[in-house]
């Protein structure tokens, strides 16, 4: 049974596998790859599956870990085997089986020491420390954490140093040694700041704020908690941001500013409800109840305590149920309802004693388990040694007997063959003598038949050879196609700017990107060249693999045209891109389909003057302005459409140079670029296309909202419209506010 951890601390653990951060995975695709004949592909798939199921289904995760261990042993990959042992230890840690978690990490530590892999050693030591800390053996936990920290410092691994210091800070927090905890949290942040790891910085700031709150230094705590909240919100870490708001509210309770406390805690509750974070929501309801209790608003306090109790019972957190019983007893005592106060006091005492007994029983059981496991390991080692000796002896005896029997069999068989051959030879000699003249007379006929048979046999052999070659060619083509799709996905993912890169270039923008298939025919391209932002949205012919290859061509040429040649005029970018695409796709003039190509919108915005240049191939852009533009009757901003040239990037019947349009933007104006995937989606009550007019209305309605909210609102509108329908095309929408 896991104890509840207060909202006011977020732990940084050494619970690392190959991928440190959660990601969305397609388990069906990965399970197919587990059957791959290529061991490296199979191992990568198994690692992904282990990481995914570690926190959702430990039984499945252990099954995949065993397969990965066998594969590592088969290929003699000692480092990989140690890595799998660490992952297995994390699985048992998540199950609450801390002794077994430690054993697996000790196995990993032994291997890593033999192969002298210091990074593996540090990870194993960190996880061993976590196992000790989980059972409150702080002395052994600290010793292992400091060994890991020493290794990271020698390797100058700033991420490892930061995490190790943060975890030691957690240990001191657990021990209520707040001065030491503050020292390690601050040291951790020094290294997180050097590598600009914002999530780690925010976690340390929140933990420092929690310590100051516990020490009733509420004003100082608010400074740290507000800094943490801003980072969590920027990084879109909704759960952590909500927890931070709850802590800020608690600080205002301590400062007797109940109005602010109520505002922050209510906001935290609303956000936790949206993300279904029941455990944190229960804690926040309890905080709200205590705030009302302190302010003598007993009815409101009772409502919040009851909500907290309901959620605690739902998630099965008996330690938090115990705390809520105690709070309810105090509430009824203050309202002079002594009967109910006594009722909840008794409930608290009974549950407290039960949990205390359970902890003692668990501790004794853990000691017995450790002793039994160690004794069993020794007995198994002795038995394995004896069995190995017996196995070698039995194999030797069986091998000797088998060889002897085989020798007898071959000898007897050769004797029988020789005897039969002699008998047959005697009869054949007699027959040859009698049939000599018949053979001579039939010689020509037999020779003719022999030649005919030989020709038929040769023809059959040729057909068999052709069939085998065709079969092998089909298998080879199938494998090439599959490998090509997977490789195309890797290439496209590498070329596309991720969300982090997009935010670095366009801090006041968003990108809604939803591929229909594994790979996408839509793509986006953003960069800052000197004082100008270049923003591009493109829709290639088709989707899936054909579209993806076209997008790779587009991205490659855009990198050359803009990044290398420094061409920043939108019309010139499109003209040169069209010429490059046509030359790249056709080997002869007739071999390229007129439908091959892409639609594209290109914006170049001068960051100093806010002057925008635009050129488009079939794709227009839309602008909302807060400077002198009219709004609709219901208050939405009206869109201004800037039309594109009616021709694609590709062969067209009447190819003309692309035109450039200029527009003076103002502070607060917003530009929108998009493909046709959103507007072409089927859905709604009548299962029809959304269409561009409705999409423009949606953009008008959300354009007054903060730019960071618009992406979520668009995605919510798309999912609501699509409903249970399949996505019909790739979807791309880019927004940028000046």
LOMI-476198 format. One record per residue (C-alpha): z, y, x. Coordinates in pm, whole numbers, padded with zeros to 5 digits, always signed. Layout:
BEGIN
ZYX/...
! end
This chain:
BEGIN
+00000+00000+00000/-00104+00337+00145/+00140+00630+00125/+00010+00954-00025/-00081+01224+00227/-00008+01585+00119/-00302+01816+00061/-00179+02042+00340/-00310+01830+00629/-00647+01669+00699/-00634+01406+00974/-00886+01381+01258/-00897+01013+01359/-01066+00809+01631/-01219+00593+01357/-01568+00612+01509/-01861+00373+01469/-02208+00448+01608/-02262+00718+01342/-01963+00948+01306/-02058+01116+00981/-02142+00974+00641/-02498+00965+00529/-02691+00837+00232/-02837+00495+00298/-03075+00268+00110/-02883-00059+00122/-03170-00259-00032/-03407-00155+00248/-03143-00223+00514/-03068-00569+00373/-03440-00653+00401/-03439-00540+00765/-03151-00782+00837/-03411-01061+00800/-03638-00901+01062/-03748-01129+01349/-03689-00837+01589/-03325-00848+01700/-03301-00476+01778/-03416-00383+01424/-03178-00640+01275/-02884-00502+01479/-02955-00140+01375/-02967-00243+01008/-02639-00436+01037/-02465-00137+01199/-02582+00094+00919/-02458-00153+00655/-02120-00192+00829/-02071+00186+00840/-02169+00219+00471/-01947-00059+00331/-01642+00012+00555/-01515+00270+00307/-01646+00113-00017/-01631-00269+00010/-01446-00407+00314/-01525-00774+00230/-01899-00707+00254/-01848-00496+00568/-01663-00786+00741/-01947-01026+00652/-02204-00798+00816/-01974-00745+01117/-01964-01123+01177/-02347-01138+01169/-02367-00848+01416/-02113-01018+01646/-02323-01341+01650/-02638-01141+01726/-02466-00956+02013/-02343-01289+02159/-02692-01442+02127/-02844-01158+02331/-02542-01126+02568/-02490-00759+02470/-02130-00708+02581/-02119-00334+02511/-02262-00385+02163/-02012-00667+02103/-01724-00432+02190/-01873-00170+01958/-01880-00426+01673/-01515-00517+01745/-01421-00148+01712/-01606-00130+01379/-01425-00445+01260/-01091-00286+01354/-01180+00020+01144/-01256-00207+00846/-00912-00370+00871/-00754-00025+00913/-00913+00085+00585/-00775-00233+00422/-00426-00136+00538/-00403-00441+00771/-00297-00240+01077/-00192-00535+01296/-00534-00700+01267/-00699-00360+01320/-00509-00333+01650/-00606-00688+01759/-00978-00621+01713/-00957-00296+01907/-00762-00470+02185/-01050-00723+02210/-01292-00429+02238/-01071-00267+02504/-01074-00586+02714/-01456-00605+02709/-01499-00233+02780/-01267-00260+03082/-01467-00558+03215/-01799-00374+03185/-01636-00045+03296/-01754+00154+02990/-01501+00437+02976/-01628+00582+02646/-01578+00248+02470/-01234+00226+02632/-01139+00569+02494/-01256+00483+02142/-01066+00152+02144/-00749+00321+02277/-00771+00590+02009/-00799+00333+01731/-00511+00128+01877/-00306+00449+01866/-00398+00500+01499/-00280+00145+01419/+00057+00216+01582/+00085+00555+01408/+00017+00394+01067/+00333+00181+01107/+00532+00479+01247/+00546+00340+01603/+00491+00691+01739/+00586+00608+02100/+00309+00348+02145/+00068+00559+01940/+00121+00863+02168/+00081+00652+02485/-00260+00522+02370/-00377+00866+02249/-00293+01019+02588/-00481+00743+02772/-00786+00814+02557/-00748+01189+02616/-00734+01134+02994/-01063+00939+02982/-01236+01209+02774/-01113+01478+03015/-01248+01289+03317/-01587+01252+03145/-01576+01618+03031/-01653+01496+02679/-01557+01806+02479/-01590+01637+02138/-01365+01353+02250/-01111+01594+02404/-01102+01799+02083/-01053+01496+01857/-00788+01340+02084/-00586+01664+02089/-00621+01698+01712/-00501+01342+01657/-00197+01396+01884/-00129+01709+01677/-00131+01489+01364/+00122+01256+01525/+00360+01543+01596/+00302+01677+01243/+00404+01336+01106/+00715+01350+01328/+00790+01704+01200/+00769+01839+01556/+00574+02143+01445/+00590+02334+01773/+00421+02050+01965/+00172+01996+01679/+00067+02365+01694/+00009+02339+02070/-00228+02043+02033/-00412+02183+01728/-00483+02506+01915/-00597+02318+02226/-00824+02104+02004/-00979+02418+01857/-01058+02559+02203/-01294+02266+02263/-01436+02259+01908/-01524+02627+01952/-01704+02556+02282/-01930+02298+02112/-01947+02506+01790/-01828+02215+01571/-01732+02419+01265/-01592+02135+01055/-01340+02046+01328/-01247+02414+01372/-01178+02449+00999/-00968+02130+00988/-00746+02255+01274/-00714+02600+01111/-00606+02435+00786/-00353+02212+00965/-00206+02514+01149/-00184+02696+00815/-00004+02394+00666/+00257+02402+00945/+00317+02776+00902/+00347+02722+00524/+00608+02449+00580/+00794+02690+00807/+00776+02950+00523/+00567+03185+00737/+00342+03246+00438/+00160+03562+00554/+00057+03402+00885/-00038+03082+00703/-00270+03276+00468/-00463+03416+00766/-00541+03066+00899/-00608+02915+00555/-00854+03191+00457/-01047+03142+00782/-01059+02766+00717/-01176+02819+00357/-01467+03040+00463/-01592+02774+00705/-01551+02488+00454/-01745+02690+00196/-02019+02774+00450/-02050+02405+00548/-02053+02302+00176/-01745+02078+00225/-01634+02106-00137/-01327+01879-00125/-01182+02049+00183/-01256+02395+00039/-01071+02306-00282/-00773+02170-00087/-00765+02494+00110/-00758+02701-00211/-00464+02493-00336/-00273+02563-00010/-00348+02936-00039/-00212+02928-00393/+00106+02756-00270/+00154+03032-00009/+00139+03295-00284/+00398+03092-00477/+00622+03119-00169/+00555+03497-00163/+00646+03518-00538/+00299+03655-00618/+00244+03424-00914/-00072+03593-01046/-00262+03527-00723/-00111+03180-00694/-00229+03092-01046/-00581+03224-00976/-00626+03023-00652/-00477+02700-00787/-00685+02719-01107/-01002+02764-00898/-00903+02464-00682/-00849+02252-00995/-01191+02348-01137/-01366+02250-00812/-01177+01919-00781/-01269+01827-01140/-01637+01889-01061/-01634+01647-00765/-01407+01385-00932/-01145+01403-00654/-00864+01244-00859/-00605+01206-00578/-00632+01567-00463/-00650+01682-00827/-00321+01505-00906/-00153+01679-00609/-00289+02018-00721/-00168+01969-01080/+00176+01897-00932/+00158+02213-00717/+00065+02412-01030/+00354+02259-01219/+00602+02355-00946/+00458+02708-00941/+00517+02741-01317/+00862+02585-01275/+00958+02843-01013/+00834+03117-01250/+01038+02958-01537/+00727+02890-01747/+00854+02551-01855/+00591+02454-02114/+00307+02523-01871/+00493+02337-01595/+00539+02034-01823/+00165+02025-01905/+00069+02027-01536/+00328+01760-01441/+00200+01534-01720/-00160+01576-01598/-00046+01494-01244/+00142+01184-01363/-00158+01058-01563/-00391+01086-01261/-00134+00935-01022/-00101+00633-01251/-00483+00611-01272/-00530+00597-00892/-00220+00376-00846/-00032+00611-00609/+00329+00500-00663/+00469+00739-00401/+00323+01034-00590/+00444+00892-00925/+00792+00884-00768/+00763+01253-00669/+00643+01354-01018/+00936+01169-01183/+01170+01373-00962/+00994+01701-01053/+01009+01620-01428/+01381+01543-01399/+01437+01883-01238/+01231+02057-01512/+01430+01898-01798/+01755+01975-01615/+01661+02346-01602/+01566+02346-01973/+01903+02182-02059/+01735+01870-02197/+01978+01646-02013/+01876+01328-02193/+01517+01349-02064/+01640+01475-01728/+01852+01161-01694/+01563+00942-01817/+01326+01065-01544/+01603+01067-01285/+01659+00696-01355/+01285+00631-01337/+01275+00811-01003/+01571+00612-00862/+01432+00275-00978/+01087+00344-00834/+01232+00492-00512/+01446+00181-00453/+01151-00045-00534/+00924+00133-00285/+01197+00132-00019/+01249-00244-00064/+00872-00294-00052/+00850-00105+00277/+01131-00315+00429/+00971-00637+00307/+00634-00527+00441/+00788-00444+00780/+00959-00785+00804/+00643-00958+00687/+00441-00768+00948/+00678-00877+01229/+00660-01240+01114/+00281-01216+01088/+00251-01074+01440/+00478-01349+01581/+00293-01623+01390/-00045-01483+01493/+00050-01471+01861/+00185-01829+01849/-00122-01944+01658/-00353-01775+01911/-00184-01966+02195/-00206-02297+02006/-00572-02232+01924/-00645-02157+02292/-00483-02487+02401/-00666-02682+02130/-00997-02514+02214/-00955-02611+02580/-00881-02974+02487/-01166-02983+02236/-01403-02840+02495/-01312-03118+02741/-01353-03381+02468/-01680-03227+02361/-01818-03243+02716/-01710-03607+02750/-01858-03708+02412/-02184-03526+02484/-02210-03701+02821/-02150-04046+02664/-02395-03982+02380/-02656-03853+02622/-02620-04161+02846/-02641-04405+02553/-02938-04218+02405/-03123-04227+02739/-03053-04600+02777/-03177-04677+02421/-03481-04458+02477/-03562-04645+02800/-03535-04983+02622/-03752-04860+02338/-04028-04737+02570/-04019-05058+02773/-04043-05279+02463/-04317-05062+02314/-04527-05076+02631/-04488-05456+02641/-04606-05493+02278/-04902-05257+02333/-05009-05447+02642/-04981-05785+02464/-05176-05664+02162/-05441-05514+02387/-05494-05846+02565/-05536-06032+02233/-05774-05771+02100/-05973-05780+02422/-06024-06159+02391/-06154-06133+02034/-06373-05835+02114/-06537-06009+02406/-06631-06296+02175/-06766-06063+01912/-06962-05865+02170/-07130-06179+02290/-07227-06285+01935/-07341-05942+01818/-07515-05824+02129/-07865-05860+01988/-07767-05701+01653/-07620-05404+01837/-07935-05358+02038/-08152-05358+01726/-07922-05110+01545/-07870-04883+01844/-08105-04611+01736/-07960-04598+01381/-07599-04582+01511/-07689-04309+01759/-07841-04101+01479/-07532-04145+01259/-07308-04061+01552/-07490-03735+01614/-07464-03641+01245/-07093-03711+01239/-07041-03506+01554/-07222-03210+01398/-07006-03229+01082/-06691-03255+01288/-06788-02951+01496/-06862-02749+01182/-06524-02838+01031/-06348-02743+01354/-06523-02404+01355/-06420-02336+00992/-06058-02429+01074/-06056-02191+01370/-06197-01907+01156/-05933-01966+00885/-05649-01951+01141/-05786-01629+01290/-05816-01469+00944/-05458-01569+00860/-05325-01426+01188/-05524-01106+01132/-05376-01061+00782/-05020-01108+00916/-05087-00865+01199/-05230-00600+00966/-04934-00633+00728/-04685-00587+01015/-04883-00289+01152/-04882-00119+00810/-04505-00171+00765/-04426-00051+01120/-04655+00250+01071/-04474+00361+00754/-04133+00338+00926/-04262+00516+01235/-04421+00787+01020/-04083+00843+00857/-03915+00886+01199/-04184+01128+01317/-04173+01338+01000/-03791+01351+01005/-03799+01463+01370/-04061+01735+01305/-03909+01880+00987/-03635+02139+01038/-03309+01997+00902/-03069+02195+00679/-02870+02309+00986/-03184+02440+01163/-03306+02606+00842/-02970+02786+00805/-02983+02900+01169/-03318+03076+01107/-03271+03188+00745/-02898+03240+00700/-02959+03408+00363/-03195+03141+00227/-03213+02792+00082/-03454+02497+00083/-03470+02244-00204/-03662+01945-00060/-03689+01620-00262/-03953+01370-00135/-04084+01130-00401/-04120+00840-00154/-03976+00746+00186/-04200+01005+00348/-04329+01328+00194/-04657+01511+00150/-04473+01843+00110/-04330+02015+00415/-04174+02345+00516/-04184+02541+00844/-03954+02831+00939/-03889+03021+01261/-03793+03363+01392/-04037+03517+01642/-03887+03833+01787/-03797+04051+01482/-04010+03858+01231/-03929+03564+01005/-04217+03319+00943/-04166+03115+00621/-04418+02846+00516/-04426+02601+00222/-04707+02343+00210/-04831+02071-00028/-05059+01812+00138/-05314+01591-00033/-05128+01301-00197/-04771+01195-00135/-04606+00905+00047/-04773+00787+00370/-05111+00972+00331/-04934+01298+00254/-04685+01243+00535/-04959+01203+00796/-05126+01518+00669/-04789+01700+00693/-04745+01582+01054/-05089+01726+01137/-04993+02054+00966/-04657+02090+01142/-04810+02009+01482/-05084+02272+01445/-04838+02535+01312/-04617+02481+01618/-04922+02542+01840/-05055+02843+01643/-04725+03028+01593/-04476+02911+01856/-04722+02877+02147/-05005+03126+02069/-04770+03378+01896/-05017+03442+01611/-04813+03610+01334/-05081+03733+01087/-05067+03504+00779/-05443+03510+00713/-05520+03426+01077/-05265+03143+01070/-05444+02989+00766/-05795+03042+00908/-05710+02878+01243/-05513+02600+01071/-05806+02520+00841/-06043+02499+01137/-05803+02271+01329/-05742+02043+01028/-06114+01998+00959/-06186+01922+01326/-05893+01679+01345/-05980+01481+01032/-06355+01435+01062/-06547+01239+01322/-06874+01324+01145/-06942+01584+00878/-06979+01316+00612/-06662+01118+00694/-06413+01374+00559/-06347+01387+00183/-06353+01740+00037/-06017+01658-00122/-05847+01607+00216/-05628+01901+00312/-05330+02103+00195/-05222+02401-00017/-04997+02651+00160/-04810+02980+00124/-04735+03182+00443/-04493+03480+00449/-04412+03693+00753/-04117+03933+00699/-04032+04213+00945/-03651+04195+00969/-03628+04563+01072/-03864+04731+00821/-03858+04458+00547/-04237+04478+00534/-04383+04145+00414/-04731+04005+00490/-04860+03717+00277/-05160+03482+00269/-05197+03176+00052/-05423+02873+00011/-05401+02799-00365/-05021+02851-00357/-04890+03195-00471/-04544+03334-00405/-04298+03503-00640/-04077+03806-00573/-03778+03942-00765/-03670+04296-00683/-03351+04489-00751/-03536+04811-00659/-03687+04977-00965/-03806+04660-01142/-03755+04589-01513/-03534+04308-01640/-03594+04088-01942/-03398+04150-02267/-03148+03878-02172/-03079+04031-01830/-03285+03801-01605/-03491+03954-01322/-03867+03966-01386/-04085+03783-01131/-04370+03954-00950/-04648+03705-00868/-04853+03753-00549/-05165+03543-00592/-05327+03326-00326/-05691+03260-00236/-05837+02984-00458/-05928+02753-00171/-05735+02488+00023/-05677+02422+00393/-05972+02182+00422/-06341+02151+00338/-06436+02353+00029/-06766+02433-00140/-06744+02804-00058/-06512+02851+00238/-06422+03218+00291/-06177+03382+00529/-05828+03400+00385/-05708+03745+00278/-05382+03912+00378/-05162+04105+00134/-04880+04342+00229/-04572+04441+00032/-04276+04665+00108/-03955+04476+00030/-03609+04625-00017/-03257+04504+00052/-03165+04247-00213/-03526+04142-00294/-03583+03766-00309/-03899+03569-00213/-03974+03224-00356/-04228+02976-00211/-04293+02634-00367/-04521+02334-00416/-04641+02215-00759/-04403+01913-00771/-04126+02088-00967/-04361+02228-01235/-04555+01896-01271/-04243+01687-01340/-04243+01506-01676/-03924+01523-01882/-03741+01704-02156/-03714+01594-02517/-04093+01556-02558/-04150+01400-02214/-04401+01667-02108/-04462+01859-01786/-04217+02141-01712/-04513+02375-01623/-04512+02682-01398/-04424+02930-01676/-04095+02753-01752/-04018+02724-01379/-04070+03101-01343/-03825+03158-01630/-03567+02937-01458/-03608+03127-01130/-03574+03460-01316/-03249+03339-01474/-03088+03225-01147/-03225+03503-00922/-02921+03725-00983/-02687+03451-00856/-02580+03429-00488/-02855+03271-00280/-02629+02983-00170/-02580+02884-00538/-02947+02895-00637/-03040+02568-00464/-02769+02377-00655/-02871+02538-00985/-03240+02451-00931/-03156+02092-00838/-02934+02062-01146/-03217+02197-01371/-03467+01952-01214/-03240+01648-01262/-03159+01752-01618/-03532+01792-01704/-03637+01468-01531/-03367+01259-01699/-03445+00888-01663/-03811+00947-01571/-03946+00868-01226/-04014+01161-00996/-04392+01215-01012/-04446+01421-00695/-04273+01566-00390/-04064+01876-00474/-04026+02181-00245/-03877+02524-00330/-03777+02785-00066/-03584+03103-00144/-03503+03394+00092/-03306+03710+00003/-03362+04020+00216/
! end
